[in-house]
């Protein structure tokens, strides 16, 4: 009897360790969150200490490895202005012990003539994509797909960009800046299909992007309202997480929480990254440095 009880207690302990370390096979998943490293081999400007980002990233990676997260998500703006600055960042990101999933930011396109080359360097399986861990579907949107800086001239996306800008002007909105982008009609249809399938299968969905879709007036994606309207129609969407707005923000659109996580680039020494833990009932974001922490319950 005592032997059976000891075996039972050992099994409970092993399960606890399994969940704590964020393995996708259990009900708990833990993963790292990084945004706006924005490294550049250039002088400081205002609150942006470009060279300091490498040390911050190294400290971030050490923490994520020590915490044994299941994987990490990078929300873009890896570099600030020069494609040559990408390699020092990638060399450090290789030290992550678990897989890294990336979506690009607007700064990552500077000096890039071939988008596919950029996606290949970032180890992205496509311009936008999704992956599954346990019963969670992670959707990596690309809000730079339709933008003045992302090589759309002469393609079908150029007309879509023009239409987005016309709608922004008609609505007298504030997000028509040259550093904002949107998702194409093709990506929108793909997202709708992903959500329909997830809803049918009972999957839970997290949406990730560089540009926010809410909470950050003037910094949101060019077709923010259309995307929010789509997401609001699916109860499987549990949260939307973005970067781009370095000071961070938080709000709700209906029942969906929108988190804008702080950018690593800002300030001389303070870091900014997080670890997210998912359970069946809640999302817990533990912020490090400037990154705020959140605890959100799911309905």
C-alpha positions as CSV (number, residue, x, y, z in Angstrom):
1,X,0.0,0.0,0.0
2,X,2.8,2.4,1.0
3,X,4.6,1.5,-2.3
4,X,1.6,2.3,-4.4
5,X,1.1,5.6,-2.6
6,X,4.7,6.5,-3.2
7,X,4.4,5.7,-6.9
8,X,1.2,7.8,-7.1
9,X,2.9,10.8,-5.4
10,X,5.9,10.5,-7.8
11,X,3.5,10.6,-10.8
12,X,1.9,13.7,-9.4
13,X,5.3,15.4,-8.9
14,X,6.4,14.5,-12.5
15,X,3.1,15.9,-13.9
16,X,3.6,19.1,-12.0
17,X,7.2,19.5,-13.3
18,X,5.9,18.7,-16.8
19,X,3.3,21.5,-16.6
20,X,5.7,24.0,-15.0
21,X,8.2,23.6,-17.8
22,X,5.5,24.4,-20.4
23,X,5.4,21.2,-22.4
24,X,2.8,21.3,-25.1
25,X,1.4,17.9,-24.3
26,X,-0.1,19.0,-21.0
27,X,-2.8,21.5,-20.3
28,X,-0.2,24.2,-19.4
29,X,2.1,25.9,-21.9
30,X,4.8,28.4,-21.1
31,X,6.6,30.4,-23.8
32,X,8.7,33.4,-24.2
33,X,7.6,36.8,-25.7
34,X,10.0,39.2,-27.3
35,X,9.3,42.5,-29.2
36,X,11.1,45.3,-30.8
37,X,14.8,44.4,-30.2
38,X,15.5,47.0,-32.9
39,X,19.3,46.6,-32.7
40,X,21.4,48.9,-34.7
41,X,25.1,49.6,-34.8
42,X,24.4,53.3,-34.5
43,X,24.3,56.1,-32.0
44,X,21.6,56.6,-29.4
45,X,18.6,58.7,-30.4
46,X,16.3,59.9,-27.6
47,X,15.2,56.9,-25.5
48,X,16.4,54.4,-28.1
49,X,19.8,52.9,-27.2
50,X,20.4,50.8,-30.3
51,X,23.6,49.1,-29.4
52,X,22.4,48.2,-25.9
53,X,19.8,45.8,-27.4
54,X,22.4,43.0,-27.9
55,X,23.2,42.8,-24.1
56,X,19.5,43.0,-23.3
57,X,18.8,40.2,-25.7
58,X,21.5,38.1,-24.2
59,X,20.0,38.5,-20.7
60,X,16.6,37.7,-22.1
61,X,17.8,34.5,-23.7
62,X,19.6,33.4,-20.5
63,X,16.3,33.9,-18.6
64,X,14.2,32.0,-21.2
65,X,16.6,29.1,-21.3
66,X,16.8,29.0,-17.5
67,X,13.0,29.0,-17.2
68,X,12.8,26.2,-19.8
69,X,10.0,27.7,-21.8
70,X,8.6,25.4,-24.5
71,X,9.3,27.9,-27.3
72,X,9.5,31.7,-27.8
73,X,7.6,34.2,-30.0
74,X,9.3,37.3,-31.6
75,X,7.0,40.1,-32.7
76,X,9.4,41.8,-35.1
77,X,11.5,44.9,-35.5
78,X,14.6,42.8,-34.9
79,X,16.8,45.5,-36.4
80,X,16.4,49.3,-36.8
81,X,17.7,50.4,-40.2
82,X,20.4,48.2,-41.7
83,X,20.1,44.6,-43.0
84,X,23.7,44.0,-42.0
85,X,22.7,44.4,-38.3
86,X,20.5,41.3,-38.6
87,X,23.3,38.8,-38.3
88,X,24.5,39.8,-34.8
89,X,20.9,39.4,-33.5
90,X,20.4,36.0,-35.3
91,X,23.7,34.7,-33.8
92,X,22.3,35.4,-30.3
93,X,18.9,34.1,-31.0
94,X,20.5,30.7,-32.0
95,X,21.4,30.3,-28.3
96,X,17.7,29.8,-27.5
97,X,17.4,26.1,-26.5
98,X,13.8,25.9,-27.8
99,X,12.2,26.9,-31.1
100,X,11.6,30.6,-32.0
101,X,8.6,31.7,-34.0
102,X,8.9,35.1,-35.7
103,X,6.8,37.6,-37.5
104,X,8.6,40.6,-39.0
105,X,8.2,44.3,-38.1
106,X,8.3,47.4,-40.3
107,X,11.9,48.2,-39.6
108,X,13.0,44.7,-40.7
109,X,12.2,45.6,-44.3
110,X,14.6,48.5,-44.6
111,X,17.2,47.8,-47.3
112,X,15.4,44.6,-48.2
113,X,14.5,44.1,-51.9
114,X,13.3,40.5,-51.7
115,X,10.8,39.7,-48.9
116,X,11.3,36.0,-49.3
117,X,15.0,36.4,-48.5
118,X,14.0,38.1,-45.2
119,X,11.5,35.4,-44.3
120,X,14.1,32.7,-45.0
121,X,16.7,34.4,-42.7
122,X,14.0,34.6,-40.0
123,X,13.2,30.9,-40.4
124,X,9.6,31.7,-41.2
125,X,7.7,28.9,-43.0
126,X,5.7,31.5,-44.9
127,X,4.8,35.2,-45.1
128,X,2.2,34.4,-42.4
129,X,1.5,31.0,-40.7
130,X,0.1,29.2,-37.7
131,X,1.2,26.3,-35.5
132,X,-0.5,24.2,-32.8
133,X,0.6,23.3,-29.3
134,X,-1.8,21.0,-27.4
135,X,-5.3,22.5,-27.9
136,X,-3.9,25.9,-28.7
137,X,-3.6,27.4,-32.2
138,X,-1.0,30.2,-32.5
139,X,-1.6,32.5,-35.5
140,X,1.3,34.6,-36.7
141,X,-0.1,37.4,-38.8
142,X,2.1,39.6,-41.0
143,X,0.8,43.2,-40.7
144,X,3.6,44.3,-43.1
145,X,2.2,42.4,-46.0
146,X,0.5,45.5,-47.5
147,X,2.7,48.5,-46.7
148,X,4.5,51.3,-48.5
149,X,7.9,49.9,-47.3
150,X,7.3,46.2,-48.1
151,X,7.9,46.0,-51.8
152,X,4.3,46.1,-53.0
153,X,4.9,48.4,-56.0
154,X,3.9,46.8,-59.2
155,X,2.0,43.9,-57.5
156,X,-1.7,43.3,-56.8
157,X,-1.0,44.4,-53.2
158,X,-0.3,48.0,-54.4
159,X,-4.0,48.5,-55.2
160,X,-5.0,47.1,-51.8
161,X,-2.7,49.5,-50.1
162,X,-4.3,52.4,-52.0
163,X,-7.7,51.2,-50.9
164,X,-6.7,51.0,-47.3
165,X,-5.3,54.5,-47.3
166,X,-8.5,55.8,-48.9
167,X,-10.6,54.2,-46.2
168,X,-8.4,55.7,-43.5
169,X,-8.7,59.2,-45.0
170,X,-12.5,58.8,-45.3
171,X,-12.7,57.7,-41.7
172,X,-10.4,60.5,-40.6
173,X,-8.4,57.9,-38.7
174,X,-4.8,58.4,-37.5
175,X,-3.1,55.1,-38.5
176,X,-2.2,56.0,-42.1
177,X,1.5,56.6,-41.2
178,X,4.2,55.3,-43.5
179,X,5.5,52.9,-40.8
180,X,2.1,51.1,-40.5
181,X,1.0,48.2,-42.7
182,X,-1.9,45.8,-43.1
183,X,-2.9,42.3,-44.0
184,X,-4.0,41.5,-47.6
185,X,-7.4,40.2,-48.7
186,X,-5.6,36.8,-49.2
187,X,-4.3,36.8,-45.6
188,X,-7.7,37.9,-44.3
189,X,-9.4,35.0,-46.1
190,X,-6.7,32.6,-44.7
191,X,-7.2,33.9,-41.2
192,X,-11.0,33.5,-41.5
193,X,-10.5,29.9,-42.6
194,X,-8.1,29.2,-39.7
195,X,-10.7,30.6,-37.2
196,X,-13.6,28.6,-38.7
197,X,-11.6,25.4,-38.4
198,X,-10.4,26.2,-34.9
199,X,-14.0,27.0,-33.8
200,X,-15.3,23.8,-35.2
201,X,-12.5,21.7,-33.6
202,X,-12.8,23.4,-30.2
203,X,-9.3,24.8,-30.4
204,X,-8.3,27.9,-28.5
205,X,-6.6,30.7,-30.5
206,X,-4.0,33.3,-29.8
207,X,-3.3,35.9,-32.4
208,X,0.2,37.5,-32.8
209,X,1.3,40.4,-35.0
210,X,3.8,43.3,-35.1
211,X,1.3,46.1,-35.5
212,X,-1.5,46.2,-32.9
213,X,-5.2,46.1,-34.0
214,X,-6.3,48.2,-31.0
215,X,-5.1,50.1,-27.9
216,X,-2.6,52.3,-29.7
217,X,-4.1,55.1,-31.7
218,X,-2.0,56.0,-34.7
219,X,0.1,52.9,-34.5
220,X,-2.4,50.2,-35.4
221,X,-2.6,48.1,-38.6
222,X,-4.0,49.9,-41.7
223,X,-7.1,47.6,-41.7
224,X,-7.4,47.3,-38.0
225,X,-11.2,47.7,-37.8
226,X,-11.8,44.9,-40.4
227,X,-9.5,42.5,-38.5
228,X,-11.1,43.3,-35.1
229,X,-14.5,42.8,-36.6
230,X,-13.5,39.4,-37.9
231,X,-11.9,38.2,-34.7
232,X,-14.9,39.4,-32.6
233,X,-17.1,36.8,-34.4
234,X,-15.1,33.8,-33.0
235,X,-15.2,32.8,-29.3
236,X,-12.2,30.6,-29.9
237,X,-10.0,33.8,-30.0
238,X,-8.7,34.2,-26.4
239,X,-6.2,37.1,-26.8
240,X,-4.4,39.3,-29.4
241,X,-0.8,40.2,-28.7
242,X,1.3,42.7,-30.6
243,X,4.4,45.0,-30.5
244,X,5.3,48.2,-32.4
245,X,4.1,50.5,-29.6
246,X,7.2,50.5,-27.4
247,X,5.5,51.9,-24.3
248,X,3.0,49.0,-24.3
249,X,-0.8,49.1,-23.9
250,X,-3.8,47.0,-22.9
251,X,-7.5,47.1,-23.8
252,X,-10.6,45.0,-24.6
253,X,-12.5,44.9,-27.9
254,X,-15.7,43.2,-26.8
255,X,-14.6,40.2,-24.8
256,X,-11.2,39.9,-26.4
257,X,-8.2,41.3,-24.6
258,X,-5.6,43.1,-26.7
259,X,-2.0,43.2,-25.3
260,X,0.6,45.5,-26.8
261,X,3.9,44.4,-25.2
262,X,6.7,46.8,-24.5
263,X,9.7,47.2,-26.8
264,X,13.2,46.0,-25.8
265,X,14.9,48.9,-27.5
266,X,13.7,51.6,-25.1
267,X,15.8,53.0,-22.3
268,X,19.5,52.6,-21.6
269,X,19.5,49.6,-19.2
270,X,15.9,48.4,-18.5
271,X,15.0,45.2,-20.4
272,X,11.6,44.3,-21.7
273,X,10.4,40.7,-22.4
274,X,8.0,38.3,-20.9
275,X,6.9,34.7,-20.3
276,X,3.3,33.6,-20.9
277,X,1.7,30.7,-19.2
278,X,-1.5,29.2,-20.6
279,X,-3.9,27.0,-18.7
280,X,-7.4,25.9,-19.5
281,X,-8.7,28.9,-17.5
282,X,-6.3,31.8,-17.8
283,X,-3.4,33.5,-19.5
284,X,-0.6,34.8,-17.2
285,X,2.0,37.2,-18.7
286,X,4.9,37.6,-16.3
287,X,6.8,40.7,-17.4
288,X,10.5,41.3,-17.0
289,X,12.0,44.8,-16.7
290,X,9.6,47.3,-18.3
291,X,7.1,44.7,-19.5
292,X,3.9,44.8,-17.6
293,X,2.4,41.6,-16.1
294,X,-1.2,40.5,-16.8
295,X,-3.5,37.8,-15.5
296,X,-6.5,37.2,-17.8
297,X,-9.3,34.7,-17.1
298,X,-11.0,32.9,-20.1
299,X,-14.7,32.5,-20.3
